[in-house]
Amino acid sequence: MAIRAFLFDFDGLIVDTELPARTGWEWLYRRHGHELPRERWATLVGTIGADFDPMTYLEELVGGPLDRAALDEERYAHEVSLIEAERLRPGIADYLAAAKRHGLKRAIVSSSSRQWIEGHLARLEEAVGWDAILAADHDPARAKPHPHLYLEALDRLGVAAGEAVAFEDSPNGVRAARSAGIFCVAVPNEVTRDLALDEADLLVPSLADLPPDELLARFA
């Protein structure tokens, strides 16, 4: 089948929000004399509702309750200040342009909230041109690694699984795309580089290393 749609994850794939998010929590942990366990943090990447709660674990480490609201506000402000310096990840602009050039549909499929996604798209001046935005919107049952969002994206776009390519950066995302029967390209970032992405059909260090026409030629 010819490819008719590109399906993009958002966090860590279009924009590297993953490293600022982890850095914000590392900053908070170190203020209390502890280190954020990166192996446990990794379970949160690309999903919601995971077993690890970083604030609860920090309270266990310090041996008592913390002013969660105040600390979370400070941590989040630190995280956002880092995210606002981030631009599109390498190669993303080329893929968006290729989708327009070839008449491909394009969608965002993310475990985050639609408000979060649209806010950053507006900041990056990339809010126009999307055929669909599928977001978990705080519902763990819809979040990756469940395939629901990808299946909804295929239905919304009117394309078959074999007519789409998904771009993901995390094991949870890769698993969701593959469970929906979609060819998945894994593009790790600083946070996910050492995670197991071997379930993906193709692994590339950066989309800048794989020109979109070269990828499409694989399906010609």
N, CA and C atoms as a LAMMPS dump frame, in Angstrom:
ITEM: TIMESTEP
0
ITEM: NUMBER OF ATOMS
660
ITEM: BOX BOUNDS ff ff ff
-5.0000000000000000e+02 5.0000000000000000e+02
-5.0000000000000000e+02 5.0000000000000000e+02
-5.0000000000000000e+02 5.0000000000000000e+02
ITEM: ATOMS id mol type element x y z
1 1 1 N 0.836 -1.206 0
2 1 2 C 0 0 0
3 1 3 C 0.867 1.251 0
4 2 1 N 0.386 2.296 -0.634
5 2 2 C 1.065 3.587 -0.567
6 2 3 C 0.753 4.241 0.77
7 3 1 N 1.709 4.968 1.303
8 3 2 C 1.504 5.663 2.581
9 3 3 C 0.636 6.9 2.356
10 4 1 N -0.38 7.039 3.2
11 4 2 C -1.309 8.163 3.079
12 4 3 C -1.312 9.049 4.31
13 5 1 N -0.621 8.645 5.39
14 5 2 C -0.67 9.447 6.609
15 5 3 C 0.588 9.276 7.451
16 6 1 N 1.007 10.38 8.049
17 6 2 C 2.065 10.387 9.06
18 6 3 C 1.407 10.659 10.406
19 7 1 N 1.69 9.818 11.385
20 7 2 C 1.135 9.967 12.733
21 7 3 C 2.28 10.232 13.704
22 8 1 N 2.254 11.381 14.33
23 8 2 C 3.356 11.808 15.184
24 8 3 C 2.97 11.786 16.664
25 9 1 N 3.83 11.2 17.475
26 9 2 C 3.75 11.445 18.914
27 9 3 C 4.088 12.921 19.126
28 10 1 N 3.856 13.424 20.318
29 10 2 C 4.176 14.839 20.554
30 10 3 C 5.374 15.014 21.474
31 11 1 N 5.199 14.691 22.756
32 11 2 C 6.259 14.93 23.741
33 11 3 C 7.485 14.078 23.448
34 12 1 N 8.618 14.743 23.271
35 12 2 C 9.858 14.027 23.019
36 12 3 C 10.087 13.684 21.568
37 13 1 N 9.059 13.859 20.733
38 13 2 C 9.177 13.534 19.313
39 13 3 C 9.12 14.794 18.465
40 14 1 N 8.045 15.561 18.575
41 14 2 C 7.952 16.84 17.864
42 14 3 C 8.752 17.901 18.606
43 15 1 N 8.583 17.932 19.908
44 15 2 C 9.329 18.855 20.779
45 15 3 C 9.894 18.049 21.943
46 16 1 N 11.121 18.311 22.318
47 16 2 C 11.698 17.561 23.432
48 16 3 C 11.25 18.169 24.757
49 17 1 N 10.063 17.767 25.174
50 17 2 C 9.575 18.137 26.5
51 17 3 C 10.016 17.123 27.546
52 18 1 N 10.505 15.963 27.1
53 18 2 C 10.845 14.895 28.033
54 18 3 C 12.039 15.241 28.919
55 19 1 N 13.092 15.79 28.324
56 19 2 C 14.266 16.13 29.128
57 19 3 C 13.951 17.243 30.125
58 20 1 N 13.265 18.332 29.738
59 20 2 C 12.884 19.337 30.73
60 20 3 C 12.017 18.776 31.853
61 21 1 N 11.119 17.847 31.514
62 21 2 C 10.259 17.258 32.549
63 21 3 C 11.09 16.489 33.563
64 22 1 N 11.995 15.661 33.072
65 22 2 C 12.845 14.905 33.998
66 22 3 C 13.766 15.843 34.769
67 23 1 N 14.308 16.842 34.086
68 23 2 C 15.211 17.794 34.74
69 23 3 C 14.508 18.539 35.865
70 24 1 N 13.229 18.873 35.665
71 24 2 C 12.47 19.562 36.71
72 24 3 C 12.347 18.727 37.969
73 25 1 N 12.091 17.445 37.787
74 25 2 C 11.995 16.569 38.95
75 25 3 C 13.358 16.314 39.575
76 26 1 N 14.393 16.195 38.772
77 26 2 C 15.745 16.03 39.316
78 26 3 C 16.128 17.238 40.158
79 27 1 N 15.761 18.407 39.681
80 27 2 C 16.022 19.658 40.414
81 27 3 C 15.335 19.627 41.778
82 28 1 N 14.084 19.168 41.807
83 28 2 C 13.338 19.114 43.063
84 28 3 C 13.928 18.078 44.014
85 29 1 N 14.256 16.905 43.493
86 29 2 C 14.855 15.857 44.327
87 29 3 C 16.171 16.337 44.937
88 30 1 N 17.012 16.971 44.146
89 30 2 C 18.314 17.403 44.646
90 30 3 C 18.196 18.503 45.683
91 31 1 N 17.147 19.3 45.6
92 31 2 C 16.901 20.304 46.648
93 31 3 C 16.662 19.633 47.992
94 32 1 N 16.21 18.385 47.952
95 32 2 C 15.938 17.638 49.18
96 32 3 C 17.01 16.59 49.468
97 33 1 N 18.129 16.685 48.733
98 33 2 C 19.259 15.804 49.018
99 33 3 C 19.155 14.405 48.454
100 34 1 N 18.353 14.229 47.415
101 34 2 C 18.169 12.9 46.834
102 34 3 C 18.269 12.953 45.315
103 35 1 N 18.379 11.767 44.704
104 35 2 C 18.437 11.655 43.255
105 35 3 C 17.174 10.975 42.735
106 36 1 N 16.627 11.497 41.68
107 36 2 C 15.482 10.871 41.027
108 36 3 C 15.945 9.566 40.369
109 37 1 N 15.298 8.437 40.678
110 37 2 C 15.704 7.17 40.052
111 37 3 C 15.271 7.14 38.586
112 38 1 N 16.243 7.227 37.696
113 38 2 C 15.926 7.343 36.275
114 38 3 C 15.233 6.112 35.717
115 39 1 N 15.547 4.946 36.263
116 39 2 C 14.91 3.738 35.759
117 39 3 C 13.421 3.714 36.086
118 40 1 N 13.055 4.331 37.211
119 40 2 C 11.636 4.389 37.56
120 40 3 C 10.946 5.527 36.8
121 41 1 N 11.677 6.622 36.595
122 41 2 C 11.127 7.722 35.804
123 41 3 C 10.795 7.242 34.39
124 42 1 N 11.618 6.361 33.844
125 42 2 C 11.43 5.875 32.472
126 42 3 C 10.07 5.226 32.276
127 43 1 N 9.481 4.667 33.342
128 43 2 C 8.183 4.011 33.213
129 43 3 C 7.065 5.015 32.943
130 44 1 N 7.314 6.3 33.216
131 44 2 C 6.302 7.333 33.018
132 44 3 C 6.295 7.892 31.605
133 45 1 N 7.373 7.664 30.869
134 45 2 C 7.536 8.309 29.568
135 45 3 C 6.546 7.749 28.547
136 46 1 N 5.762 8.637 27.952
137 46 2 C 4.825 8.244 26.904
138 46 3 C 3.511 7.694 27.386
139 47 1 N 3.241 7.781 28.686
140 47 2 C 1.988 7.239 29.21
141 47 3 C 1.541 8.075 30.405
142 48 1 N 0.41 7.718 30.968
143 48 2 C -0.062 8.303 32.222
144 48 3 C -0.626 7.172 33.068
145 49 1 N -0.694 7.408 34.374
146 49 2 C -1.256 6.393 35.255
147 49 3 C -0.294 5.279 35.604
148 50 1 N 1.012 5.499 35.382
149 50 2 C 1.989 4.472 35.749
150 50 3 C 2.076 4.346 37.266
151 51 1 N 2.697 3.261 37.738
152 51 2 C 2.75 2.984 39.173
153 51 3 C 3.628 3.974 39.941
154 52 1 N 4.633 4.527 39.295
155 52 2 C 5.584 5.399 39.985
156 52 3 C 5.033 6.817 40.106
157 53 1 N 4.94 7.306 41.334
158 53 2 C 4.537 8.685 41.616
159 53 3 C 5.754 9.395 42.202
160 54 1 N 6.391 10.295 41.435
161 54 2 C 7.639 10.899 41.91
162 54 3 C 7.496 11.716 43.193
163 55 1 N 6.344 12.356 43.419
164 55 2 C 6.17 13.141 44.641
165 55 3 C 6.024 12.225 45.852
166 56 1 N 5.248 11.162 45.694
167 56 2 C 5.076 10.202 46.789
168 56 3 C 6.409 9.563 47.152
169 57 1 N 7.182 9.217 46.141
170 57 2 C 8.475 8.587 46.397
171 57 3 C 9.429 9.556 47.09
172 58 1 N 9.379 10.835 46.706
173 58 2 C 10.227 11.829 47.368
174 58 3 C 9.85 11.956 48.842
175 59 1 N 8.564 11.929 49.146
176 59 2 C 8.125 11.976 50.54
177 59 3 C 8.634 10.762 51.305
178 60 1 N 8.661 9.611 50.659
179 60 2 C 9.199 8.417 51.315
180 60 3 C 10.686 8.598 51.615
181 61 1 N 11.397 9.212 50.698
182 61 2 C 12.831 9.407 50.891
183 61 3 C 13.13 10.394 52.021
184 62 1 N 12.335 11.468 52.096
185 62 2 C 12.596 12.47 53.141
186 62 3 C 11.967 12.072 54.471
187 63 1 N 11.096 11.082 54.448
188 63 2 C 10.524 10.56 55.68
189 63 3 C 9.339 11.319 56.225
190 64 1 N 8.622 12.039 55.37
191 64 2 C 7.444 12.757 55.844
192 64 3 C 6.766 13.523 54.728
193 65 1 N 5.575 14.076 55.022
194 65 2 C 4.825 14.803 53.991
195 65 3 C 5.5 16.123 53.618
196 66 1 N 5.304 16.512 52.364
197 66 2 C 5.828 17.771 51.851
198 66 3 C 4.678 18.678 51.438
199 67 1 N 4.97 19.951 51.269
200 67 2 C 3.969 20.888 50.758
201 67 3 C 3.874 20.664 49.251
202 68 1 N 3.082 19.679 48.876
203 68 2 C 3.033 19.237 47.483
204 68 3 C 2.674 20.356 46.518
205 69 1 N 1.651 21.111 46.839
206 69 2 C 1.172 22.141 45.915
207 69 3 C 2.251 23.179 45.635
208 70 1 N 2.902 23.653 46.681
209 70 2 C 3.922 24.693 46.514
210 70 3 C 5.13 24.152 45.749
211 71 1 N 5.579 22.959 46.123
212 71 2 C 6.744 22.381 45.466
213 71 3 C 6.464 22.043 44.006
214 72 1 N 5.271 21.549 43.747
215 72 2 C 4.936 21.192 42.376
216 72 3 C 4.837 22.439 41.504
217 73 1 N 4.367 23.519 42.079
218 73 2 C 4.296 24.784 41.333
219 73 3 C 5.699 25.273 40.973
220 74 1 N 6.613 25.185 41.923
221 74 2 C 7.997 25.598 41.665
222 74 3 C 8.644 24.694 40.617
223 75 1 N 8.452 23.38 40.776
224 75 2 C 9.03 22.43 39.83
225 75 3 C 8.494 22.657 38.428
226 76 1 N 7.194 22.85 38.323
227 76 2 C 6.572 23.035 37.019
228 76 3 C 7.056 24.318 36.351
229 77 1 N 7.216 25.371 37.14
230 77 2 C 7.724 26.636 36.586
231 77 3 C 9.123 26.444 36.021
232 78 1 N 9.94 25.671 36.723
233 78 2 C 11.29 25.379 36.254
234 78 3 C 11.239 24.572 34.957
235 79 1 N 10.369 23.585 34.927
236 79 2 C 10.21 22.742 33.739
237 79 3 C 9.768 23.573 32.533
238 80 1 N 8.762 24.41 32.725
239 80 2 C 8.23 25.208 31.618
240 80 3 C 9.265 26.187 31.084
241 81 1 N 10.077 26.74 31.978
242 81 2 C 11.114 27.678 31.524
243 81 3 C 12.097 26.981 30.59
244 82 1 N 12.337 25.7 30.818
245 82 2 C 13.227 24.934 29.95
246 82 3 C 12.534 24.553 28.64
247 83 1 N 11.274 24.173 28.723
248 83 2 C 10.531 23.769 27.533
249 83 3 C 10.374 24.928 26.56
250 84 1 N 10.175 26.128 27.088
251 84 2 C 9.951 27.281 26.221
252 84 3 C 11.163 27.618 25.368
253 85 1 N 12.313 27.057 25.715
254 85 2 C 13.511 27.267 24.897
255 85 3 C 13.625 26.226 23.788
256 86 1 N 12.765 25.212 23.831
257 86 2 C 12.839 24.125 22.856
258 86 3 C 12.125 24.49 21.56
259 87 1 N 12.698 24.072 20.451
260 87 2 C 12.092 24.231 19.14
261 87 3 C 11.715 22.846 18.595
262 88 1 N 11.294 22.772 17.339
263 88 2 C 11.01 21.484 16.728
264 88 3 C 12.269 20.634 16.722
265 89 1 N 12.126 19.355 16.985
266 89 2 C 13.281 18.464 16.941
267 89 3 C 13.782 18.316 15.507
268 90 1 N 15.056 17.99 15.325
269 90 2 C 15.635 17.876 13.986
270 90 3 C 14.845 16.931 13.08
271 91 1 N 14.6 17.379 11.864
272 91 2 C 13.911 16.566 10.878
273 91 3 C 12.404 16.706 10.866
274 92 1 N 11.809 17.184 11.945
275 92 2 C 10.345 17.287 12.021
276 92 3 C 9.805 18.228 10.954
277 93 1 N 10.42 19.394 10.803
278 93 2 C 9.941 20.357 9.802
279 93 3 C 9.976 19.75 8.404
280 94 1 N 11 18.951 8.117
281 94 2 C 11.106 18.31 6.802
282 94 3 C 9.962 17.322 6.589
283 95 1 N 9.597 16.6 7.633
284 95 2 C 8.512 15.63 7.515
285 95 3 C 7.149 16.312 7.377
286 96 1 N 6.966 17.417 8.067
287 96 2 C 5.718 18.16 7.92
288 96 3 C 5.604 18.732 6.514
289 97 1 N 6.711 19.229 5.99
290 97 2 C 6.715 19.769 4.626
291 97 3 C 6.48 18.657 3.606
292 98 1 N 7.079 17.485 3.843
293 98 2 C 6.899 16.365 2.922
294 98 3 C 5.45 15.896 2.902
295 99 1 N 4.807 15.893 4.063
296 99 2 C 3.4 15.493 4.13
297 99 3 C 2.555 16.427 3.27
298 100 1 N 2.825 17.713 3.359
299 100 2 C 2.086 18.69 2.549
300 100 3 C 2.4 18.491 1.069
301 101 1 N 3.65 18.271 0.745
302 101 2 C 4.083 18.135 -0.656
303 101 3 C 3.459 16.907 -1.317
304 102 1 N 3.343 15.815 -0.555
305 102 2 C 2.824 14.564 -1.113
306 102 3 C 1.324 14.375 -0.868
307 103 1 N 0.692 15.356 -0.225
308 103 2 C -0.736 15.24 0.04
309 103 3 C -1.077 14.206 1.088
310 104 1 N -0.161 13.98 2.035
311 104 2 C -0.411 13.016 3.103
312 104 3 C -1.164 13.682 4.248
313 105 1 N -2.001 12.91 4.889
314 105 2 C -2.649 13.407 6.092
315 105 3 C -1.657 13.322 7.242
316 106 1 N -1.826 14.21 8.206
317 106 2 C -0.918 14.189 9.35
318 106 3 C -1.707 14.422 10.634
319 107 1 N -1.32 13.677 11.649
320 107 2 C -2.033 13.757 12.924
321 107 3 C -1.039 13.64 14.068
322 108 1 N -1.451 14.155 15.217
323 108 2 C -0.703 13.983 16.456
324 108 3 C -1.458 12.973 17.303
325 109 1 N -0.73 12.001 17.832
326 109 2 C -1.318 10.943 18.668
327 109 3 C -0.513 10.918 19.958
328 110 1 N -1.113 11.39 21.049
329 110 2 C -0.331 11.643 22.26
330 110 3 C -1.065 11.265 23.535
331 111 1 N -0.301 10.829 24.528
332 111 2 C -0.86 10.546 25.854
333 111 3 C -1.07 11.816 26.675
334 112 1 N -0.631 12.945 26.16
335 112 2 C -0.79 14.212 26.871
336 112 3 C -2.206 14.759 26.672
337 113 1 N -2.424 15.99 27.113
338 113 2 C -3.725 16.62 26.931
339 113 3 C -3.728 17.479 25.672
340 114 1 N -4.89 17.649 25.093
341 114 2 C -5.012 18.474 23.891
342 114 3 C -4.601 19.915 24.187
343 115 1 N -4.949 20.415 25.369
344 115 2 C -4.588 21.783 25.744
345 115 3 C -3.066 21.957 25.755
346 116 1 N -2.355 20.994 26.31
347 116 2 C -0.889 21.028 26.365
348 116 3 C -0.306 21.058 24.95
349 117 1 N -0.812 20.164 24.102
350 117 2 C -0.317 20.064 22.731
351 117 3 C -0.577 21.346 21.961
352 118 1 N -1.806 21.82 21.999
353 118 2 C -2.165 22.996 21.217
354 118 3 C -1.429 24.243 21.693
355 119 1 N -1.163 24.32 22.999
356 119 2 C -0.416 25.466 23.519
357 119 3 C 0.984 25.532 22.943
358 120 1 N 1.643 24.386 22.877
359 120 2 C 3.002 24.371 22.339
360 120 3 C 3.009 24.526 20.823
361 121 1 N 2.022 23.972 20.141
362 121 2 C 1.945 24.167 18.693
363 121 3 C 1.781 25.646 18.366
364 122 1 N 0.963 26.343 19.138
365 122 2 C 0.774 27.775 18.912
366 122 3 C 2.081 28.524 19.151
367 123 1 N 2.795 28.16 20.214
368 123 2 C 4.073 28.804 20.511
369 123 3 C 5.072 28.607 19.38
370 124 1 N 5.036 27.447 18.76
371 124 2 C 5.976 27.114 17.694
372 124 3 C 5.462 27.51 16.308
373 125 1 N 4.272 28.127 16.281
374 125 2 C 3.639 28.536 15.026
375 125 3 C 3.418 27.341 14.098
376 126 1 N 2.987 26.224 14.693
377 126 2 C 2.709 25.001 13.946
378 126 3 C 1.293 24.489 14.223
379 127 1 N 0.386 25.396 14.578
380 127 2 C -0.966 24.981 14.954
381 127 3 C -1.845 24.653 13.751
382 128 1 N -1.457 25.109 12.568
383 128 2 C -2.281 24.933 11.37
384 128 3 C -1.789 23.74 10.559
385 129 1 N -2.719 23.043 9.946
386 129 2 C -2.349 21.985 9.007
387 129 3 C -2.536 20.572 9.506
388 130 1 N -2.933 20.401 10.753
389 130 2 C -3.131 19.06 11.293
390 130 3 C -4.527 18.558 10.926
391 131 1 N -4.602 17.318 10.463
392 131 2 C -5.896 16.728 10.127
393 131 3 C -6.605 16.178 11.357
394 132 1 N -5.835 15.877 12.408
395 132 2 C -6.434 15.379 13.651
396 132 3 C -5.415 15.47 14.775
397 133 1 N -5.923 15.703 15.984
398 133 2 C -5.108 15.635 17.194
399 133 3 C -5.835 14.708 18.159
400 134 1 N -5.222 13.585 18.447
401 134 2 C -5.798 12.605 19.369
402 134 3 C -4.995 12.647 20.664
403 135 1 N -5.657 12.943 21.772
404 135 2 C -4.98 13.076 23.06
405 135 3 C -5.699 12.255 24.121
406 136 1 N -4.928 11.734 25.066
407 136 2 C -5.523 10.932 26.148
408 136 3 C -6.307 11.796 27.117
409 137 1 N -5.925 13.072 27.238
410 137 2 C -6.654 14.008 28.108
411 137 3 C -6.885 13.456 29.51
412 138 1 N -5.795 12.987 30.134
413 138 2 C -5.778 12.552 31.53
414 138 3 C -6.518 11.236 31.781
415 139 1 N -6.863 10.516 30.728
416 139 2 C -7.559 9.232 30.879
417 139 3 C -6.561 8.092 30.665
418 140 1 N -6.138 7.405 31.736
419 140 2 C -5.165 6.319 31.599
420 140 3 C -5.623 5.205 30.664
421 141 1 N -6.923 4.991 30.565
422 141 2 C -7.438 3.916 29.721
423 141 3 C -7.21 4.204 28.238
424 142 1 N -7.042 5.484 27.89
425 142 2 C -6.813 5.863 26.49
426 142 3 C -5.327 6.039 26.189
427 143 1 N -4.522 6.175 27.23
428 143 2 C -3.103 6.473 27.036
429 143 3 C -2.333 5.275 26.5
430 144 1 N -1.219 5.55 25.872
431 144 2 C -0.294 4.506 25.447
432 144 3 C 0.25 3.807 26.701
433 145 1 N 0.55 2.512 26.647
434 145 2 C 0.732 1.664 25.471
435 145 3 C -0.541 1.077 24.866
436 146 1 N -1.723 1.459 25.379
437 146 2 C -2.959 1.003 24.742
438 146 3 C -3.012 1.559 23.318
439 147 1 N -3.53 0.807 22.375
440 147 2 C -3.557 1.269 20.973
441 147 3 C -4.731 2.163 20.615
442 148 1 N -5.596 2.472 21.599
443 148 2 C -6.854 3.156 21.306
444 148 3 C -6.673 4.445 20.512
445 149 1 N -5.72 5.277 20.918
446 149 2 C -5.547 6.568 20.251
447 149 3 C -5.139 6.384 18.788
448 150 1 N -4.294 5.409 18.525
449 150 2 C -3.892 5.156 17.144
450 150 3 C -5.059 4.62 16.323
451 151 1 N -5.843 3.743 16.894
452 151 2 C -7.005 3.22 16.177
453 151 3 C -8.007 4.335 15.887
454 152 1 N -8.177 5.234 16.839
455 152 2 C -9.062 6.379 16.62
456 152 3 C -8.517 7.286 15.525
457 153 1 N -7.195 7.451 15.499
458 153 2 C -6.576 8.301 14.474
459 153 3 C -6.811 7.721 13.082
460 154 1 N -6.633 6.411 12.942
461 154 2 C -6.874 5.775 11.643
462 154 3 C -8.319 5.973 11.205
463 155 1 N -9.243 5.797 12.132
464 155 2 C -10.666 5.969 11.823
465 155 3 C -10.968 7.417 11.441
466 156 1 N -10.423 8.359 12.211
467 156 2 C -10.66 9.775 11.948
468 156 3 C -10.117 10.197 10.581
469 157 1 N -8.962 9.662 10.216
470 157 2 C -8.325 10.035 8.955
471 157 3 C -8.846 9.235 7.771
472 158 1 N -9.512 8.123 8.052
473 158 2 C -10.019 7.288 6.986
474 158 3 C -8.936 6.541 6.243
475 159 1 N -7.915 6.081 6.977
476 159 2 C -6.822 5.327 6.362
477 159 3 C -6.68 3.984 7.073
478 160 1 N -6.127 3.011 6.364
479 160 2 C -5.869 1.697 6.946
480 160 3 C -4.54 1.718 7.685
481 161 1 N -4.355 0.769 8.583
482 161 2 C -3.108 0.715 9.356
483 161 3 C -1.892 0.62 8.434
484 162 1 N -2.02 -0.121 7.353
485 162 2 C -0.918 -0.286 6.422
486 162 3 C -0.632 0.929 5.572
487 163 1 N -1.479 1.95 5.685
488 163 2 C -1.295 3.181 4.919
489 163 3 C -0.711 4.311 5.765
490 164 1 N -0.291 3.98 6.965
491 164 2 C 0.209 5.01 7.873
492 164 3 C 1.588 4.634 8.416
493 165 1 N 2.322 5.669 8.805
494 165 2 C 3.588 5.499 9.517
495 165 3 C 3.488 6.289 10.815
496 166 1 N 3.862 5.659 11.916
497 166 2 C 3.872 6.332 13.228
498 166 3 C 5.311 6.643 13.615
499 167 1 N 5.491 7.789 14.245
500 167 2 C 6.803 8.208 14.722
501 167 3 C 6.732 8.341 16.235
502 168 1 N 7.574 7.587 16.924
503 168 2 C 7.523 7.526 18.378
504 168 3 C 8.923 7.641 18.978
505 169 1 N 8.972 7.991 20.26
506 169 2 C 10.262 8.124 20.942
507 169 3 C 10.385 7.23 22.166
508 170 1 N 9.309 6.539 22.548
509 170 2 C 9.328 5.778 23.798
510 170 3 C 8.824 4.357 23.594
511 171 1 N 9.198 3.423 24.481
512 171 2 C 8.668 2.052 24.403
513 171 3 C 7.141 1.999 24.476
514 172 1 N 6.548 2.828 25.335
515 172 2 C 5.091 2.834 25.438
516 172 3 C 4.449 3.255 24.125
517 173 1 N 5.028 4.254 23.478
518 173 2 C 4.49 4.72 22.206
519 173 3 C 4.671 3.701 21.098
520 174 1 N 5.848 3.109 21.041
521 174 2 C 6.114 2.092 20.026
522 174 3 C 5.136 0.932 20.177
523 175 1 N 4.928 0.511 21.4
524 175 2 C 4.028 -0.619 21.651
525 175 3 C 2.601 -0.291 21.211
526 176 1 N 2.171 0.948 21.451
527 176 2 C 0.817 1.358 21.052
528 176 3 C 0.665 1.336 19.534
529 177 1 N 1.643 1.881 18.83
530 177 2 C 1.569 1.928 17.37
531 177 3 C 1.588 0.531 16.766
532 178 1 N 2.486 -0.308 17.267
533 178 2 C 2.586 -1.657 16.718
534 178 3 C 1.339 -2.479 17.04
535 179 1 N 0.747 -2.262 18.212
536 179 2 C -0.483 -2.978 18.569
537 179 3 C -1.643 -2.6 17.65
538 180 1 N -1.566 -1.381 17.083
539 180 2 C -2.587 -0.938 16.131
540 180 3 C -2.252 -1.385 14.713
541 181 1 N -1.139 -2.099 14.546
542 181 2 C -0.755 -2.607 13.24
543 181 3 C -0.08 -1.603 12.336
544 182 1 N 0.47 -0.535 12.929
545 182 2 C 1.06 0.556 12.152
546 182 3 C 2.585 0.438 12.143
547 183 1 N 3.188 0.644 10.976
548 183 2 C 4.642 0.679 10.852
549 183 3 C 5.162 1.812 11.722
550 184 1 N 6.134 1.505 12.589
551 184 2 C 6.594 2.495 13.566
552 184 3 C 8.078 2.786 13.417
553 185 1 N 8.384 4.081 13.328
554 185 2 C 9.761 4.561 13.32
555 185 3 C 10.057 5.121 14.708
556 186 1 N 11.049 4.569 15.378
557 186 2 C 11.441 5.055 16.705
558 186 3 C 12.572 6.063 16.565
559 187 1 N 12.38 7.207 17.221
560 187 2 C 13.37 8.284 17.183
561 187 3 C 13.664 8.684 18.626
562 188 1 N 14.648 8.077 19.266
563 188 2 C 14.892 8.35 20.688
564 188 3 C 15.388 9.765 20.939
565 189 1 N 15.191 10.208 22.161
566 189 2 C 15.729 11.485 22.606
567 189 3 C 16.679 11.231 23.775
568 190 1 N 17.119 12.278 24.437
569 190 2 C 18.082 12.131 25.524
570 190 3 C 17.552 11.235 26.636
571 191 1 N 16.254 11.314 26.903
572 191 2 C 15.659 10.531 27.987
573 191 3 C 15.444 9.073 27.58
574 192 1 N 15.09 8.835 26.322
575 192 2 C 14.717 7.477 25.902
576 192 3 C 15.821 6.741 25.145
577 193 1 N 16.97 7.38 24.984
578 193 2 C 18.047 6.798 24.176
579 193 3 C 18.479 5.419 24.673
580 194 1 N 18.441 5.204 25.981
581 194 2 C 18.906 3.936 26.541
582 194 3 C 17.766 2.969 26.853
583 195 1 N 16.558 3.303 26.423
584 195 2 C 15.421 2.424 26.664
585 195 3 C 15.252 1.446 25.505
586 196 1 N 14.55 0.365 25.764
587 196 2 C 14.361 -0.675 24.743
588 196 3 C 13.325 -0.226 23.716
589 197 1 N 13.801 0.041 22.507
590 197 2 C 12.922 0.454 21.417
591 197 3 C 12.937 -0.571 20.286
592 198 1 N 13.341 -1.782 20.619
593 198 2 C 13.528 -2.812 19.607
594 198 3 C 12.23 -3.338 19.004
595 199 1 N 11.087 -2.985 19.582
596 199 2 C 9.815 -3.407 18.99
597 199 3 C 9.446 -2.569 17.777
598 200 1 N 10.142 -1.446 17.576
599 200 2 C 9.865 -0.597 16.423
600 200 3 C 10.307 -1.288 15.135
601 201 1 N 9.674 -0.925 14.031
602 201 2 C 10.062 -1.472 12.733
603 201 3 C 11.368 -0.868 12.249
604 202 1 N 11.637 0.358 12.673
605 202 2 C 12.83 1.059 12.236
606 202 3 C 13.28 1.983 13.361
607 203 1 N 14.573 2.002 13.64
608 203 2 C 15.136 2.858 14.683
609 203 3 C 16.171 3.774 14.046
610 204 1 N 15.981 5.091 14.219
611 204 2 C 16.937 6.056 13.682
612 204 3 C 17.321 7.032 14.795
613 205 1 N 18.58 7.459 14.853
614 205 2 C 19.005 8.398 15.892
615 205 3 C 18.281 9.733 15.81
616 206 1 N 17.948 10.143 14.584
617 206 2 C 17.272 11.425 14.361
618 206 3 C 16.53 11.344 13.042
619 207 1 N 15.389 12.029 12.954
620 207 2 C 14.68 12.071 11.675
621 207 3 C 15.486 12.835 10.635
622 208 1 N 16.414 13.663 11.088
623 208 2 C 17.284 14.363 10.152
624 208 3 C 18.191 13.388 9.403
625 209 1 N 18.363 12.179 9.95
626 209 2 C 19.196 11.16 9.309
627 209 3 C 18.419 10.328 8.289
628 210 1 N 17.097 10.523 8.244
629 210 2 C 16.257 9.739 7.341
630 210 3 C 15.343 10.692 6.572
631 211 1 N 15.743 11.146 5.388
632 211 2 C 14.897 12.043 4.596
633 211 3 C 13.532 11.41 4.346
634 212 1 N 12.458 12.191 4.423
635 212 2 C 11.113 11.617 4.272
636 212 3 C 10.9 10.879 2.956
637 213 1 N 11.469 11.38 1.864
638 213 2 C 11.292 10.69 0.58
639 213 3 C 11.993 9.332 0.581
640 214 1 N 13.074 9.218 1.333
641 214 2 C 13.758 7.934 1.451
642 214 3 C 12.891 6.939 2.217
643 215 1 N 12.233 7.423 3.27
644 215 2 C 11.33 6.545 4.014
645 215 3 C 10.156 6.114 3.136
646 216 1 N 9.557 7.053 2.422
647 216 2 C 8.404 6.736 1.586
648 216 3 C 8.772 5.764 0.477
649 217 1 N 10.007 5.841 0.003
650 217 2 C 10.447 4.952 -1.072
651 217 3 C 10.433 3.504 -0.631
652 218 1 N 10.533 3.259 0.685
653 218 2 C 10.478 1.89 1.19
654 218 3 C 9.129 1.233 0.935
655 219 1 N 8.094 2.043 0.785
656 219 2 C 6.739 1.527 0.615
657 219 3 C 6.264 1.622 -0.823
658 220 1 N 7.092 2.161 -1.718
659 220 2 C 6.678 2.352 -3.105
660 220 3 C 6.491 1.006 -3.791
